[in-house]
Amino acid sequence: MTLFRGLSAFPLTPLDEAGEVDEAMLGCFLDRIVAAGADSIGLLGSTGGYAYLTREQRQRTLRVAVERVGGRVPIVVGVGALTTAEAVALARDARSAGADGLLLAPMSYLPLTDEEVFRHFVAVTEAGELPLCIYDNPGTTKFAFTVDLVARLAELPNVAAVKLPLPADGDHAGELARLRARTPDSFAVGYSGDWGAADALLAGCDAWYSVVAGLLPATALALTRAAIQDDFAEMRRLDDAFRPLWDLFRTYGSFRVMYAVADVLGFAGIAPPRPVLPLPSAELGRVAAAVRQIDRANAQDEGSTDGDEHPAG
């Protein structure tokens, strides 16, 4: 299974003032990811604001993505929802539309037990019939997966991967070892948390589920390849170039910051769904400076594609 390996780029879902999916802008985001050569697209993840979208908005986003990408890059679709019935319906939508894989986070209002989450995943995997990645994102869902639960879920048909938050103690290697000892050899273990991606890749994880790659895919891919190839100097050079953006992510949350990045790149007119507010205007200069630094690093990289990370105009 290669679907959940390498760099997975997570784009924003742009909405216009009427709340309709901006299909042209979404297409531009996807074109950049495809042109850069990312290994997969993570559609309707947290960066894509899935939790704020209606089923109809999600269906439209998926339809546009499948048509625009045209099979050139695999598409993994987030199908998290508050109820199992809604998540099952979204999984069926993804399968019918031509998605390649599913990403499932256990959303909830009331705290969930391990057994409730397990049965939720059983229902969604049976309905979706596509390779599925467990989405462990306790920062938003308030549910943290144990090794025991991941191992149990990995025994289900089609559960092929897990997307983890960065370990609190920074011990990627130890966490990877514990999970791999309890899961099938084909089971892929990847990380989100962009500021820790370099260390996670060096430790041998299978995938980087990247927020920044949704808009700046070429440099994110160069960092990924450098880490996989054990090119420590190049990896550190690129990670250092991202550092000002990582600092903004940690301060304001990557969701807000990426809307500001879109504006800096020339994709104007979109904002986070309310009640989430845009980044304070006083910080836009910092965002622009961070993007310029990344752009310079990309220009220095001999393997970068020409122009895909410059302003949209």
Kinemage of the C-alpha trace (Angstrom):
@kinemage 1
@onewidth
@group {chain A} dominant
@subgroup {mainchain}
@vectorlist {calphas} color= white
{ca met a 1} P 0.000 0.000 0.000
{ca thr a 2} L 1.644 3.240 -1.211
{ca leu a 3} L -1.363 5.530 -0.781
{ca phe a 4} L -0.448 6.645 2.727
{ca arg a 5} L 3.253 7.260 2.164
{ca gly a 6} L 5.408 10.237 1.278
{ca leu a 7} L 4.017 13.781 1.225
{ca ser a 8} L 0.260 14.283 1.524
{ca ala a 9} L -0.750 17.885 0.786
{ca phe a 10} L -3.820 19.322 2.520
{ca pro a 11} L -5.400 22.299 0.709
{ca leu a 12} L -7.849 24.843 2.051
{ca thr a 13} L -11.454 24.627 0.881
{ca pro a 14} L -12.076 28.145 -0.487
{ca leu a 15} L -15.588 29.523 -0.088
{ca asp a 16} L -16.913 32.741 -1.579
{ca glu a 17} L -18.941 35.326 0.337
{ca ala a 18} L -22.135 33.391 -0.348
{ca gly a 19} L -20.664 30.234 1.170
{ca glu a 20} L -20.293 28.480 -2.166
{ca val a 21} L -17.160 26.509 -3.012
{ca asp a 22} L -14.874 28.662 -5.165
{ca glu a 23} L -14.238 26.004 -7.782
{ca ala a 24} L -11.711 28.022 -9.775
{ca met a 25} L -9.564 28.780 -6.733
{ca leu a 26} L -9.776 25.205 -5.468
{ca gly a 27} L -8.652 24.084 -8.901
{ca cys a 28} L -5.630 26.384 -8.677
{ca phe a 29} L -4.686 24.930 -5.284
{ca leu a 30} L -4.936 21.409 -6.674
{ca asp a 31} L -2.965 22.282 -9.816
{ca arg a 32} L -0.057 23.492 -7.670
{ca ile a 33} L -0.034 20.252 -5.688
{ca val a 34} L -0.163 18.083 -8.793
{ca ala a 35} L 2.552 20.112 -10.548
{ca ala a 36} L 4.865 19.813 -7.548
{ca gly a 37} L 4.550 16.019 -7.546
{ca ala a 38} L 3.081 15.401 -4.085
{ca asp a 39} L 2.339 11.767 -3.294
{ca ser a 40} L -1.301 12.382 -2.366
{ca ile a 41} L -3.874 15.099 -1.734
{ca gly a 42} L -5.598 15.241 1.656
{ca leu a 43} L -8.931 16.759 0.724
{ca leu a 44} L -11.334 17.961 3.417
{ca gly a 45} L -8.938 17.486 6.287
{ca ser a 46} L -8.714 19.937 9.177
{ca thr a 47} L -6.973 22.428 6.878
{ca gly a 48} L -9.874 21.956 4.480
{ca gly a 49} L -12.294 22.961 7.233
{ca tyr a 50} L -14.357 19.777 6.928
{ca ala a 51} L -15.985 20.254 10.328
{ca tyr a 52} L -17.525 23.563 9.197
{ca leu a 53} L -18.925 22.352 5.885
{ca thr a 54} L -22.288 20.885 4.961
{ca arg a 55} L -22.543 17.563 3.198
{ca glu a 56} L -23.430 19.418 -0.008
{ca gln a 57} L -20.345 21.617 0.224
{ca arg a 58} L -18.199 18.564 0.809
{ca gln a 59} L -19.762 16.747 -2.137
{ca arg a 60} L -19.063 19.721 -4.416
{ca thr a 61} L -15.474 20.003 -3.186
{ca leu a 62} L -14.901 16.326 -3.857
{ca arg a 63} L -16.472 16.455 -7.307
{ca val a 64} L -14.310 19.413 -8.329
{ca ala a 65} L -11.164 17.748 -6.992
{ca val a 66} L -11.733 14.408 -8.707
{ca glu a 67} L -12.470 16.117 -12.021
{ca arg a 68} L -9.552 18.539 -11.777
{ca val a 69} L -6.933 16.032 -10.637
{ca gly a 70} L -8.064 13.408 -13.102
{ca gly a 71} L -6.326 10.512 -11.396
{ca arg a 72} L -2.862 12.086 -11.593
{ca val a 73} L -2.460 12.116 -7.791
{ca pro a 74} L -4.398 9.940 -5.304
{ca ile a 75} L -7.063 11.780 -3.305
{ca val a 76} L -7.691 10.912 0.348
{ca val a 77} L -10.939 12.420 1.639
{ca gly a 78} L -11.830 13.353 5.196
{ca val a 79} L -15.182 11.860 6.201
{ca gly a 80} L -15.327 12.797 9.875
{ca ala a 81} L -18.741 13.781 11.251
{ca leu a 82} L -20.533 14.017 14.577
{ca thr a 83} L -22.727 10.987 13.928
{ca thr a 84} L -21.884 7.585 12.544
{ca ala a 85} L -24.771 7.854 10.089
{ca glu a 86} L -23.367 11.062 8.602
{ca ala a 87} L -19.816 9.681 8.434
{ca val a 88} L -21.141 6.563 6.690
{ca ala a 89} L -22.977 8.732 4.149
{ca leu a 90} L -19.834 10.801 3.533
{ca ala a 91} L -17.767 7.635 3.058
{ca arg a 92} L -20.245 6.410 0.458
{ca asp a 93} L -20.130 9.831 -1.235
{ca ala a 94} L -16.339 9.601 -1.415
{ca arg a 95} L -16.415 6.124 -2.907
{ca ser a 96} L -19.061 7.065 -5.473
{ca ala a 97} L -17.187 10.211 -6.533
{ca gly a 98} L -13.954 8.332 -7.205
{ca ala a 99} L -11.806 9.034 -4.147
{ca asp a 100} L -8.824 6.760 -3.529
{ca gly a 101} L -8.868 6.661 0.256
{ca leu a 102} L -10.564 7.922 3.408
{ca leu a 103} L -9.407 9.839 6.463
{ca leu a 104} L -11.542 9.474 9.584
{ca ala a 105} L -11.392 11.443 12.824
{ca pro a 106} L -13.807 10.605 15.663
{ca met a 107} L -15.626 13.916 16.041
{ca ser a 108} L -17.870 14.240 19.071
{ca tyr a 109} L -19.692 16.568 21.429
{ca leu a 110} L -19.729 14.093 24.307
{ca pro a 111} L -16.448 12.326 25.160
{ca leu a 112} L -16.214 8.965 23.398
{ca thr a 113} L -15.046 5.614 24.748
{ca asp a 114} L -12.642 3.344 22.886
{ca glu a 115} L -15.472 0.931 22.126
{ca glu a 116} L -17.637 3.701 20.666
{ca val a 117} L -14.786 4.828 18.419
{ca phe a 118} L -14.070 1.245 17.349
{ca arg a 119} L -17.670 0.613 16.316
{ca his a 120} L -17.769 3.973 14.534
{ca phe a 121} L -14.763 2.926 12.446
{ca val a 122} L -16.264 -0.488 11.710
{ca ala a 123} L -19.372 1.142 10.260
{ca val a 124} L -17.449 3.656 8.141
{ca thr a 125} L -14.959 1.136 6.761
{ca glu a 126} L -17.780 -1.219 5.773
{ca ala a 127} L -19.638 1.587 4.008
{ca gly a 128} L -16.652 3.232 2.339
{ca glu a 129} L -14.920 0.095 1.076
{ca leu a 130} L -11.751 2.164 0.500
{ca pro a 131} L -8.355 2.172 2.240
{ca leu a 132} L -8.761 4.231 5.379
{ca cys a 133} L -6.377 6.246 7.550
{ca ile a 134} L -7.105 6.692 11.262
{ca tyr a 135} L -6.950 10.403 12.080
{ca asp a 136} L -5.642 10.924 15.622
{ca asn a 137} L -6.093 14.643 16.291
{ca pro a 138} L -6.783 15.092 20.008
{ca gly a 139} L -6.212 18.840 19.762
{ca thr a 140} L -9.556 19.175 17.980
{ca thr a 141} L -11.472 15.971 18.730
{ca lys a 142} L -10.366 15.649 22.381
{ca phe a 143} L -9.986 11.920 21.782
{ca ala a 144} L -6.528 10.346 21.917
{ca phe a 145} L -5.924 6.928 20.390
{ca thr a 146} L -4.021 4.381 22.448
{ca val a 147} L -1.617 1.892 20.891
{ca asp a 148} L -4.093 -0.836 21.859
{ca leu a 149} L -6.929 0.830 19.954
{ca val a 150} L -4.808 1.525 16.867
{ca ala a 151} L -3.686 -2.106 16.851
{ca arg a 152} L -7.282 -3.299 17.146
{ca leu a 153} L -8.429 -1.015 14.327
{ca ala a 154} L -5.511 -2.110 12.138
{ca glu a 155} L -7.033 -5.595 12.092
{ca leu a 156} L -10.136 -4.292 10.290
{ca pro a 157} L -10.368 -4.697 6.520
{ca asn a 158} L -9.288 -1.508 4.711
{ca val a 159} L -7.783 0.228 7.778
{ca ala a 160} L -4.331 0.852 6.331
{ca ala a 161} L -2.706 3.766 8.155
{ca val a 162} L -2.707 6.204 11.035
{ca lys a 163} L -2.088 9.947 11.026
{ca leu a 164} L -0.622 10.934 14.380
{ca pro a 165} L 0.039 14.201 16.189
{ca leu a 166} L 3.630 14.889 17.170
{ca pro a 167} L 4.630 12.970 20.324
{ca ala a 168} L 4.725 15.195 23.388
{ca asp a 169} L 8.127 13.833 24.416
{ca gly a 170} L 9.583 14.144 20.901
{ca asp a 171} L 10.370 10.435 20.781
{ca his a 172} L 9.214 9.647 17.247
{ca ala a 173} L 11.423 6.572 17.004
{ca gly a 174} L 10.054 5.069 20.197
{ca glu a 175} L 6.452 5.687 19.223
{ca leu a 176} L 7.028 4.254 15.754
{ca ala a 177} L 8.605 1.145 17.252
{ca arg a 178} L 5.699 0.585 19.639
{ca leu a 179} L 3.104 0.931 16.887
{ca arg a 180} L 4.948 -1.187 14.336
{ca ala a 181} L 5.343 -3.970 16.866
{ca arg a 182} L 1.538 -4.169 17.138
{ca thr a 183} L 0.385 -3.555 13.554
{ca pro a 184} L 0.808 -5.352 10.199
{ca asp a 185} L 3.934 -4.691 8.144
{ca ser a 186} L 1.825 -2.965 5.495
{ca phe a 187} L 0.281 -0.549 8.009
{ca ala a 188} L 1.587 3.003 7.434
{ca val a 189} L 2.386 5.408 10.279
{ca gly a 190} L 2.553 9.109 9.465
{ca tyr a 191} L 2.557 12.441 11.275
{ca ser a 192} L 0.955 15.859 11.079
{ca gly a 193} L 2.294 18.890 12.951
{ca asp a 194} L 4.393 20.547 10.277
{ca trp a 195} L 7.054 21.984 12.578
{ca gly a 196} L 8.028 18.457 13.654
{ca ala a 197} L 7.847 16.848 10.223
{ca ala a 198} L 11.593 16.864 9.606
{ca asp a 199} L 12.322 14.936 12.802
{ca ala a 200} L 9.446 12.524 12.180
{ca leu a 201} L 10.692 11.766 8.665
{ca leu a 202} L 14.248 11.272 9.916
{ca ala a 203} L 12.933 8.818 12.503
{ca gly a 204} L 11.464 6.740 9.673
{ca cys a 205} L 7.760 7.542 9.569
{ca asp a 206} L 5.930 6.650 6.369
{ca ala a 207} L 4.180 9.943 5.621
{ca trp a 208} L 4.048 13.654 6.335
{ca tyr a 209} L 0.449 14.905 6.313
{ca ser a 210} L 1.280 18.506 5.551
{ca val a 211} L -0.691 21.687 6.054
{ca val a 212} L 1.874 23.895 4.324
{ca ala a 213} L 2.039 21.634 1.269
{ca gly a 214} L -1.513 22.667 0.464
{ca leu a 215} L -0.148 25.993 -0.808
{ca leu a 216} L 3.645 25.616 -0.869
{ca pro a 217} L 4.027 22.056 -2.117
{ca ala a 218} L 7.359 22.215 -3.927
{ca thr a 219} L 9.423 23.220 -0.902
{ca ala a 220} L 7.518 20.816 1.346
{ca leu a 221} L 8.236 18.024 -1.130
{ca ala a 222} L 11.924 18.974 -1.279
{ca leu a 223} L 12.091 18.753 2.529
{ca thr a 224} L 10.363 15.376 2.452
{ca arg a 225} L 12.704 13.958 -0.168
{ca ala a 226} L 15.799 15.280 1.633
{ca ala a 227} L 14.728 13.590 4.872
{ca ile a 228} L 13.881 10.298 3.167
{ca gln a 229} L 17.260 10.331 1.412
{ca asp a 230} L 19.093 11.147 4.672
{ca asp a 231} L 20.360 14.426 3.225
{ca phe a 232} L 20.578 16.004 6.654
{ca ala a 233} L 22.135 19.307 5.577
{ca glu a 234} L 19.520 19.964 2.882
{ca met a 235} L 16.699 18.924 5.170
{ca arg a 236} L 17.852 21.316 7.888
{ca arg a 237} L 18.304 24.142 5.375
{ca leu a 238} L 14.722 23.772 4.205
{ca asp a 239} L 13.304 23.260 7.679
{ca asp a 240} L 15.086 26.430 8.819
{ca ala a 241} L 13.491 28.293 5.919
{ca phe a 242} L 10.073 27.211 7.194
{ca arg a 243} L 10.865 28.158 10.803
{ca pro a 244} L 9.169 31.612 10.826
{ca leu a 245} L 6.012 30.022 9.447
{ca trp a 246} L 6.187 27.210 12.000
{ca asp a 247} L 6.357 29.887 14.732
{ca leu a 248} L 3.196 31.477 13.374
{ca phe a 249} L 1.492 28.078 13.249
{ca arg a 250} L 2.244 27.456 16.911
{ca thr a 251} L 1.032 30.924 17.932
{ca tyr a 252} L -2.161 31.245 15.895
{ca gly a 253} L -2.908 27.755 14.607
{ca ser a 254} L -2.094 26.620 11.095
{ca phe a 255} L -5.723 26.977 9.917
{ca arg a 256} L -5.787 30.759 10.375
{ca val a 257} L -2.252 31.221 9.111
{ca met a 258} L -2.839 29.352 5.861
{ca tyr a 259} L -5.651 31.725 4.906
{ca ala a 260} L -3.149 34.559 5.333
{ca val a 261} L -0.611 32.637 3.226
{ca ala a 262} L -3.241 32.297 0.504
{ca asp a 263} L -3.758 36.051 0.566
{ca val a 264} L 0.006 36.687 0.325
{ca leu a 265} L 0.188 34.359 -2.682
{ca gly a 266} L -2.513 36.341 -4.451
{ca phe a 267} L -5.516 34.136 -3.661
{ca ala a 268} L -7.607 36.966 -2.259
{ca gly a 269} L -11.184 37.027 -1.090
{ca ile a 270} L -11.395 33.948 1.121
{ca ala a 271} L -11.542 33.818 4.900
{ca pro a 272} L -11.912 31.150 7.566
{ca pro a 273} L -15.488 30.058 8.287
{ca arg a 274} L -16.966 31.948 11.218
{ca pro a 275} L -16.711 31.887 14.161
{ca val a 276} L -12.995 31.504 13.299
{ca leu a 277} L -11.523 34.946 12.628
{ca pro a 278} L -8.699 35.766 10.225
{ca leu a 279} L -5.180 36.363 11.456
{ca pro a 280} L -4.703 39.837 13.000
{ca ser a 281} L -3.816 42.267 10.226
{ca ala a 282} L -0.725 43.339 12.164
{ca glu a 283} L 0.738 39.861 11.566
{ca leu a 284} L 0.327 39.834 7.787
{ca gly a 285} L 3.794 41.335 7.362
{ca arg a 286} L 5.275 38.407 9.270
{ca val a 287} L 3.405 35.985 7.034
{ca ala a 288} L 4.624 37.721 3.875
{ca ala a 289} L 8.216 37.660 5.152
{ca ala a 290} L 7.914 33.967 6.017
{ca val a 291} L 6.611 33.149 2.539
{ca arg a 292} L 9.440 35.127 0.911
{ca gln a 293} L 11.984 33.162 2.941
{ca ile a 294} L 10.441 29.854 1.846
{ca asp a 295} L 10.330 31.056 -1.756
{ca arg a 296} L 14.035 31.911 -1.652
{ca ala a 297} L 14.838 28.473 -0.260
{ca asn a 298} L 12.778 26.872 -3.005
{ca ala a 299} L 14.621 28.889 -5.660
{ca gln a 300} L 17.940 27.606 -4.311
{ca asp a 301} L 16.831 24.001 -4.503
{ca glu a 302} L 17.980 22.470 -7.775
{ca gly a 303} L 15.030 20.098 -7.854
{ca ser a 304} L 12.313 22.742 -7.469
{ca thr a 305} L 9.710 23.265 -10.154
{ca asp a 306} L 9.788 26.708 -11.699
{ca gly a 307} L 7.311 29.198 -10.384
{ca asp a 308} L 4.724 27.056 -8.651
{ca glu a 309} L 5.209 28.816 -5.332
{ca his a 310} L 5.079 32.399 -6.554
{ca pro a 311} L 2.059 34.693 -6.134
{ca ala a 312} L -1.006 33.762 -8.107
{ca gly a 313} L -1.375 37.289 -9.415
